[in-house]
C-alpha cells in the first residue's frame, strides 16, 4: 500500500523481491500525493507495476482514506497488508487491515524522533502497535520496539531505500542532464527540500526562507506544491541566490542531490540518502528519527533559526569515517523472505 513519493521509491525494490520470491502483490495507491511529479512519474521511472487499486483520494485525511482502503482489503482478502513508513496513508492502511482481521507488516518499524508534535511520530507508534510483522531498518529500532513491548514479530532487515539509492544513484547521474540544464557544477550548489506540515506554517516558513537567503552559494529548491502555495499566499520572498523549481522526478532529484555540496531538508528519507551519497546534511527540524546520521557528524539539526541554518550550511562537511548505516542494499530480499516464511507457516 502506497500513497506518497517516499513510499513509491521504497516499494520498487520490494515489488521486485516479492515477484522473485513467487509472492503475488496487489498494489493500492491511495492518491495522498496526486501531483504527477510527486506520484505518477515514480511509477514510470522506477518501473513499478501498475497499481491494482488507484483510489485517487487527493487527501491526507486518514479517516477519509479508511473506508475505500477497507473495501479493497475486503475484496482481495490478502494474507498480509504491507505498509511503508509513517504517513497518513500508512496509518489508514494499517487500521483498515487490522479492522478486517488481516495481519499488517510494517516496513520502517521502530523509528522514533521523540517529537510528539509531528503527526508522523504518532502514526509510527500507532502502526507498530497493530503490526504483526515489524520490519526494522536497524538494531536501534528493534530495541525501541522491545522497550515498547509490541506484540508483533520483530525482524531487522535494513532499509529498503538503501536498495534503491545504491542501485539507482549511479544510473541517475549517467542519465539525467539536470546539472547541465541548470548550469550547475558538481559540488558547487546547495539542494533544499521543505514540505513538512510544521515547516509550511507561515511564520516558520518565513524564518526558514530567511535562512536560505543567507547562504552564499547557489541554492536549488524543488518546491513541494503546498510549500510554494504558502510562500505565494503569504508573500514570502526567496533570496536572490535561491532558485525555485517544480518538483522533480526521482532520477533528476537523485542526480541533483547526490552531486550537491550540502543538502538542507526536513525529509527523513533525504537525510539517509544524503548519507549514502556522501553529501553533508542540514536538517530543518528540532529532532530526527535518523539519529545515527547526527551522531556520526554527517547531519546537523538547526530547527528554524535562520542564522544557525546558514552557519551550518557554510560549515557542513562529511566526517572522515563514514560507517555503514541502515543496511547493505539487500533489505528488500529480507522483507520478501520474512513474508514468505510467514506465508509458509500459515
Secondary structure by P-SEA (a helix, b strand, c coil): ccccaaaaaaaaaaaaaaaaacbbbbbbbccccccccccaaaaaaaccccccccccccccccccccaaaaaaaaaacccbbbbccccaaaaaaaaaaaaacbbbbbccccccccccccaaaaaaaaaaaaccbbbbccaaaaaaaaaacccccccccccaaaaaaaccaaaaaaccccccccccccccbbbbbbbccccccaaaaaaaaaaaaacccbbbbbccaaaaaaaaaacccccccbbbbccccaaaaaaaaaaccccccccaaaaaaaaaacbbbbbccccccccccccccccccccccaaaaaaaaaacccccccccccccccaaaaaaaaaaaaaaac
